Structure formats: C-alpha cells, structure tokens
Amino acid sequence: MKISYKKLWIKLIEQDIKKSDLRKLTGLSAGTITRLNKNEPVSITVLLSVCEALKCDIGDICSVVPNDDDIETL
C-alpha cells in the first residue's frame, strides 16, 4: 500500500491556496512539501498541521492506494 495526497492538492485548489501559502500557514519545510508532492510518507504531526490549517479531517487530504503488487496478490 502507498499514500496519495491527491485530495490535498484538490482541496488547495478549492480553497484557492498555493503550496507556498500552505508552507507559510503550517510552517512546513520545503522538503516536507516536496515529500507530499512525491506522495512519500510524512509524519502524522505534519498531516495534523495541514488539517488544522485547512480546517479539515485527515481523510480529506490523503488516501491509501494499493500498489500494483498488492492488486496481483488479491
């Protein structure tokens, strides 16, 4: 399984917030934003700070998606 932050980027568009604005709102580093861009894992603390800034639930900004390998084993 892997994580997808597609919902986060959609939410930013809906709220007319740029990634740079999200960085300022949350105090996240450029490296953390890059990890989010690449759908790499980040800490729960990071996700919670994003949720607090956007006033949303964690399920509103990320989702778990199966790997290709996971689909083959089903």
C-alpha positions, 0 to 999 in steps of 0.5 A: 500500500502507498499514500496519495495526497491527491485530495490535498492538492484538490482541496488547495485548489478549492480553497484557492491556496498555493503550496507556498501559502500552505508552507507559510500557514503550517510552517512546513519545510520545503522538503516536507512539501516536496515529500507530499508532492512525491506522495512519500510518507510524512509524519502524522504531526505534519498531516495534523498541521495541514488539517488544522490549517485547512480546517479539515479531517485527515481523510480529506487530504490523503488516501491509501492506494494499493500498489500494483503488487498488492492488486496481483496478490488479491 
